[in-house]
Amino acid sequence: MSPSASRIKSPQQLIAESGADLEGHGLKRTMGLFQLVCFGVGAIVGTGIFVGLSDSVAEAGPAVVISFVLAAITCIFTALSFAELGGAIPVSGSSYSFAYASLGERVAFLVGWCLLLEYGVSVSAVAVGWSQYLNELLDSLVGLKLPAALSSGPADGGVINLPAVVVILLAAVLLVRGIRESARATAAMAVLKIGVLIVFCAIGFTAFQDGNLSPFAGHGAAGITAGASLAFFSYIGFDAITTAGEEVKNPRRTIPLAILICIGVVTVLYGAVALSAIGALGADAVGDKPAALSLVVDQVTGSTVGGGIIAFGAVVAIASVVLAVMYGQTRILMSMSRDGLVPRVFERVSPKSATPVANTWIVAAVFAVPAAFSSLDVVVGLTTIGTLAVMAVVNVSVIVLRRRDPELPRSFRVPLYPFSPLLGVAFCLYLIWGTGWETWVQFAVFLAVGALVYAFYGRRNSRLVTAAPSAAAGGAALPGAAAGAGATPAGAVPVSREA
């Protein structure tokens, strides 16, 4: 096998290596449909709606409702593709593994590189939003706020954002204890934050005035598009459901169903929140305001008590996003480590907790740094474009695998194929256009760095290459079998294809 070839892993090999139809090589199957839906809601609903809503309103005005619908349509088409692939290849690698099975190792590595941006950097962004609402909650409860120097990064006039670091470390503690504990905590927080947003809508609609929706699209189509690109950040996280492929009961049925339920619930909820907020105060009063939902409730009720309740819900909601997204990040790294594309430390599973402990603490330490010192605005655009690029690849992967492996068992099939995945690609490209040329340049640089990392590390250490000589010599297990995660079953010879 030429080291420079574009290597493709079959879906069957990915499933065999992960033990996805067995017990996941040390990972335990403890999550049912309800827990997985709550996990998905936990990964989605957070900073994007509690903090990012005001930014989308500033761009689109009352027409932000359309922006949310456009973002939702993009997610729905892509969610259908995720549902098909998640049911057919139920492994922890999510988009990375889907790309490996369809478009080859080089593309898969760049997808994994973008997922580091989506899951990892968004953890930092979410933690910054958590800090804002924690201050709002403290102000409501005791009339005090943390000093700006200790609750904001340098870009926002502070020195270090300690609350953002704390929430990341607390999530890491919970994750290393075990998936059962993490899933229970995420489920409880998901139910709570849905309840808080329903209460918000009820309060907002009591003060609804038709005049606040005029002019509806004062910023024109360009404003709606820009608003949709920002609103898309509110949906990031639903793909994290597929990273739980090795810890879900009956994954071939549960994963597709959970994805579709999550997108439906979140879309209805977001539209209602945006409409009630603007209808109550108007776009000018909501746009570009920190902790906008608490502001709306305070002004509608004439009391800080309601705003405090919303702030409490936001603190819980955003903490659950940190937990769920960090979970997804560690599982992506674990899958990449199995393939030799990142160091082996990321694939090791603790026999005591059945979790990748070292992996989790490394992720927490690395992403606590930007959370401590960066601004939310700095990373939202780059995270959005990286996520959209990954979603476009997932839609393409559905088409490629339908042609290459038509007999692959699929518990769910994308309806209106191939138009549905093609429309998914088109909507992703449309929202990428709305992010602006500065974000395009940043993303191009980010991809270039990823390509260099693959060329100098990933390509040389790929187990499709390093395992080939030993397999040919005597059918030995892949390197890392003793690590307890990601090993090929004894006697199995790695299967790959040259693209």
Order of alpha helices (4+ residues) and beta strands (2+ residues): beta-alpha-alpha-alpha-alpha-alpha-alpha-alpha-alpha-alpha-alpha-alpha-alpha-alpha-alpha-alpha-alpha-alpha-alpha-alpha-alpha-alpha-alpha-beta
